[in-house]
Amino acid sequence: MLNFQDFFIRCTGLWKTERIYHFILKNESERSYTEFQVSALNSVEKQQILAAAASSTLAGMTLTLTDDATHHNCPGFAIAFDTESETGEKVSMSLHALFVPDAYVTQPDGLAPMPLLPLAAQVDTSPQGEVIQGFYLRDEGYSETGAIAGRFTYQPTRQTLEMTTFYSRSVAVDQMRFVAPGLRMRTIVTYQRPAADEVPSVIDLIGFGLERKQPQVL
């Protein structure tokens, strides 16, 4: 079983993945191949993400973090990847992501209510302390540019990290699960974003992937 910190340590390195995406409303599918390099964030990169959070899609939250909390209890990673679809379309991107547990977040009076999670992203958090939840901050979004904020859930017994990102037009639920030290399963479900007081329910896309960590080249 991987604890919260160990999960992110194991995520570093070079990964290769094959995915298939099902576009539900169009009744179409597409395969893709991706290589991505993952490295741990340093303290400067973490502070840059925290500063960018003020203009994120969940603006209004106040993050109260000590230096010790930022360095040791809020893991993150830098990702650079290249993707090629079966039609030959190529996409390259890099981004930084930071994961801030709720224990280090202060929500002041008057904060706008959190968007409602899709049913598939709602997790039972009992017994208390077993599941870690918090804010997921990125300096760049996948489908929209600019700083992005969302929610994450980490389940140690399942070695599973789930990230729910709220874009202006959609809600993406991205899950990665270690099934072996160098092997992960990846799923993504994208919903149309509903009105503020409604649970996302209309699914646009479902994707599945198998990710393999590559041996380190000496």
N, C-alpha and C positions, 0 to 999 in steps of 0.2 A: 504494500500500500504506500502510495506517494503522498507525503504531506504537501502543504501549499507551496512551500519554497522549493522542495525537491522536484515538483512537477515542472516548474519553470527552468530549473537547471537542466532537466532532461530534454527540454524543448530546444536547447541551443544546438547548433550544428547545421549541416547541409541535409535537406530533405527533398525527396522526389515523390510526387503524388500523381495519381490518375483519378480523374473524377468524371462522373456523368451527371448532367443537369437535366431535369425534367421541367419543361415550361408547361405548367398545368393548364392554364387558360388557353394556350395555343395548341395544346396536345402535340408538342414537339420535344425532342431531346437532343443533347449535344455532349460530346466527350471532349475532355481537355487534358493536357499534360503540363505540370508545373514543377519547376525547381525553385527552392527558396532557401536562403541563408538566414539563420536566426542567431543573434548574439544578445547578451544581457545589456541592459541599459546602465549607464553610469549616473552618478548623482546629478551632473549638469543636465543631462538629457531628461531625467525625471522632473527636474524643476521647470524645464521648458514646457513640458506637457502640462504641468499643473497651471502654469501661467496662461496657456492657451485654452484651458478649460472654461475660462470666464466667458468666452464667445461660443461655447459649444451649444448643442441642441438641448442640453439640460442646464442651461445657465441659471444662476440664482443660488446654487449650492455653495456652501462655504466649507473648504477643506482645512481641517485643523490637524497639522502633522508636525511632529518633532523631527529633528534630523535623524534620530535613531529609527523612527518609524519609517521615514522615507527610504533610508538605506537598507533596512533589514526586513521590514514587514510589508512593504509595498513593491512586489516584484514587477518587472516589465521586460520587454524585449524589443529589439530593432529587427525588422523583417525587410528583406529585399527579395523580390521574386520576379520570375519570367514565366509567362503562361502562353501556351500555343493551343488553339482549338483545333478540332479535326478539320475545320474549313480553312485553316492556315492563318487565322487572325492571331496576332501576337500582341501581348500587353505586358509591360514592365512597370513595376511600382515599388516604392519603399515607404515605410511608415514606422512610427514608434508608438508603442502601446504601454500603458501603465495601469496596474490593477490595485485599487485602493479599497481595502476592507471597510465595511461600515463602521467599525470600531474607531476609525480615524476621521470620520466625516461628521461635521456638525451641521444640522439642518435648522436654520433659524426660523422664527415665526414668520409667516407670510410667504414661505417658499411655495411655489406652484406645485400642485400635486404631481406625483410621478405618473407618467403614462402607464396604462394598464398593460400587463404582460399577456402574451398569447397563452392559452391554456396549456400548451405543450411546454412552455417555459416556466410554469409555476411549480415550485419544488417545496415539499414538506421539509421544514428546517428543524424538526425535532428528531432526536434530542438536541437541546441547545448546545451549540459549540461544535456539533458534528459537521455541519455544512457552513461554508464560508461564503458570504455574499458581500457585494460592494459595488463601487463604480468602476467602470471600464472606460478609460480615457485614451483617445488616439489623436495624433496630430494631423491625421488625414483620414478621410473616409474612403470606402471602396466605390460606392455609387454616387457620392456627392463630395465635392471638395470642401476643404476646411476642417477645423477641429470637430471631433465627434465624441459624444459621451453616451454611455449606455449602462447596462447592468450586467454583472457577472455572477455566476454561482459555481463554486467548486465543491465537488463531492469526493472526499478522499477515498472512501471505500470502493468507489467505482473508477477512481483515477480519471475523472471527467471534469473538464472545464466547459462551461456554456456561457456564451456572450450574446446578449440581446442588444442590438443597436437600433436606435430610433432615428430614422431619416425623416425628411419632411414629407416624403410620399410613400415610404415603406417601413416595415419593421423586419429586421433580419435576426434569426436565431441560429447561431453558429456553434456547433459542439465538436470538441475533440476529445477522444478517449484513448488512453494508452491501454493496449491489450497485451503488449510485450514491451521490453525496454526500448526497442527501436522500431516499433510498429504501432501506428495509430489509426483509428477509424475517425472519419470526419463526415459530419452531416451539416447541411444548411437548409433552413426553411425560410422563405421570404413571403411576407404577407403584405397586402395593401394596407396602408395606414388609415385607420378609421377616425371618427371624431374622438375628441379628447376623453370622453366618458364611456367609450366602447372598447370591448376586448377585440384585438385583431383576429379575424377569422377567415378572410378570403385569401387563399394561398395562391401566389403567383408562380413560385419556383420551389422545387425540392432537389437538393444535390447530395450525392454520396461520393466519398473518396477513400482511398487506401493510401496511407502515407508511410514511406520507409525512410529511416534515417541512414545516411550514407557513412561508410567507414571513414575515419579521419585520415587524411593523407599526411604522412610525416615528411 
